[in-house]
């Protein structure tokens, strides 16, 4: 069985703090599903969704709690599995850039997500001076592993760049 939890923490950190926490998670067969981390000077503010085998969850939780210079909060996350045959559809919009399709497909593949269809378009925006910008749009149909959530995937896709927006069009 799998345990999912969200850990948030703030406080003073060194460059090795995240490295150590990621290593402990990995050593215990876990992974960070989503992470948002901000550094200001020597301070950190982070929120991380962790997935780990249930029999190792306490080890990973204790690792996060073991840093006295961090204020840590851990909340168990409900996993509501869906039918593995459910087809999800979403639309991704972003400023066009080199490698965007590769980044999307790499993220999906790395998580065992089955890509069923991806229809990509580029729209060029012009003014009197010529092409000013290019907008990339992808309509995607996919299947998720039963333990993955579409909302989490949408957030991960949005983290590919600051201007990426994902709309779930069908669940």
C-alpha positions, -999 to +999 in steps of 0.1 A: +000+000+000+010+036-006+009+066+017+005+101+003+011+132+024+018+168+020+047+183+039+052+221+042+081+237+059+097+271+065+129+281+082+167+284+079+183+259+055+216+250+040+220+238+004+222+202+016+188+202+033+167+194+002+193+171-011+192+151+021+154+150+023+151+139-013+177+112-007+159+098+023+126+098+004+143+079-025+161+055-002+127+045+012+112+039-023+093+072-022+091+101-046+081+137-046+050+140-068+048+178-067+072+203-051+071+240-048+102+255-032+113+291-027+145+304-013+152+339+000+186+344+014+192+314+038+155+309+043+132+283+026+095+279+022+084+247+006+054+224+001+059+189-012+035+161-020+052+128-011+043+092-021+060+064-002+052+028+007+030+029+038+055+009+059+082+035+053+060+066+056+070+073+093+107+071+084+103+098+057+080+119+079+105+117+108+133+129+084+114+161+076+107+166+113+143+161+123+155+195+112+152+217+143+156+249+123+126+241+102+089+246+111+073+215+096+036+205+090+026+172+076-009+163+065-020+130+051-034+132+016-064+112+006-059+091-025-090+085-044-082+060-071-100+061-103-107+034-129-075+029-149-095+029-181-109+064-175-098+088-202-090+123-191-089+152-215-071+185-209-059+216-228-025+231-223-017+267-234+017+283-232+040+306-250+056+285-278+092+275-272+117+249-284+113+216-267+078+221-253+064+189-268+094+170-255+089+184-220+053+174-220+058+139-233+088+133-210+068+143-179+039+120-189+062+091-197+082+094-165+050+089-145+036+060-164+008+080-180-006+066-212-008+093-239-038+084-262-039+116-283-021+149-285-032+175-310-008+205-310-013+238-327+006+270-328-011+304-332+010+333-344+001+368-331+011+396-353+009+434-355+020+459-381+056+450-375+052+412-381+050+382-359+051+392-322+044+360-304+036+323-309+011+306-286+012+268-283-019+248-276-022+210-270-054+191-266-045+159-248-063+127-241-047+103-216-051+076-190-036+078-156-023+051-133-050+044-107-031+061-079-025+094-098-048+123-097-056+145-127-055+177-106-019+169-095-009+162-131-024+196-142-003+214-116+029+195-126+023+204-163+018+240-153+051+240-135+069+234-169+070+272-173+055+303-157+031+309-186+017+274-189-020+270-182-038+237-181-076+233-182-091+199-175-119+195-201-132+161-191-128+137-162 
